[in-house]
Amino acid sequence: MKKIEVSRLSPIPKSNKIVAKRVYDAPQAEIMHLTIEVGETVKKHTTPVDVVFYILRGKGTIEIGNEEETVTADNLVESPANIPHALKNIGEEPFSILVIKIPNPNKRG
């Protein structure tokens, strides 16, 4: 068994308003814990693999292609590979998300 205390992981440099921590890194998937401060945005970008967003805390919007949804804790959103997506915190507290990439884009053959 492997236990990880996410609070002790070092953040991956993004900005002082967006904190990303890699909590799982294997060929089959990568899981990031992302915290976006109030009013901040992860700009629209494309990922070459499928992505699943699981909202842990807060309120935000997720834009995938031409669609946009407001999401809150316990929502799950699927984003297909190669479709641009963006995230924004529209709430009054940090927006905390698990970002699951399947398979891991950094370990593809």
ChimeraX attribute file (.defattr): number of C-alpha atoms within 10 A of each C-alpha:
attribute: neighborCount
match mode: 1-to-1
recipient: residues
	/A:1	2
	/A:2	3
	/A:3	5
	/A:4	9
	/A:5	7
	/A:6	12
	/A:7	8
	/A:8	8
	/A:9	12
	/A:10	11
	/A:11	15
	/A:12	13
	/A:13	10
	/A:14	10
	/A:15	9
	/A:16	8
	/A:17	13
	/A:18	20
	/A:19	18
	/A:20	21
	/A:21	19
	/A:22	17
	/A:23	16
	/A:24	14
	/A:25	14
	/A:26	13
	/A:27	14
	/A:28	12
	/A:29	19
	/A:30	20
	/A:31	20
	/A:32	19
	/A:33	20
	/A:34	23
	/A:35	21
	/A:36	25
	/A:37	21
	/A:38	19
	/A:39	15
	/A:40	17
	/A:41	18
	/A:42	15
	/A:43	12
	/A:44	14
	/A:45	13
	/A:46	16
	/A:47	15
	/A:48	15
	/A:49	18
	/A:50	18
	/A:51	24
	/A:52	17
	/A:53	22
	/A:54	20
	/A:55	21
	/A:56	18
	/A:57	19
	/A:58	22
	/A:59	20
	/A:60	28
	/A:61	18
	/A:62	21
	/A:63	19
	/A:64	20
	/A:65	16
	/A:66	8
	/A:67	8
	/A:68	13
	/A:69	12
	/A:70	14
	/A:71	21
	/A:72	19
	/A:73	15
	/A:74	11
	/A:75	13
	/A:76	14
	/A:77	14
	/A:78	12
	/A:79	20
	/A:80	17
	/A:81	15
	/A:82	14
	/A:83	18
	/A:84	17
	/A:85	22
	/A:86	16
	/A:87	23
	/A:88	20
	/A:89	24
	/A:90	20
	/A:91	16
	/A:92	12
	/A:93	15
	/A:94	21
	/A:95	28
	/A:96	24
	/A:97	26
	/A:98	21
	/A:99	20
	/A:100	21
	/A:101	23
	/A:102	19
	/A:103	17
	/A:104	20
	/A:105	17
	/A:106	12
	/A:107	12
	/A:108	10
	/A:109	5
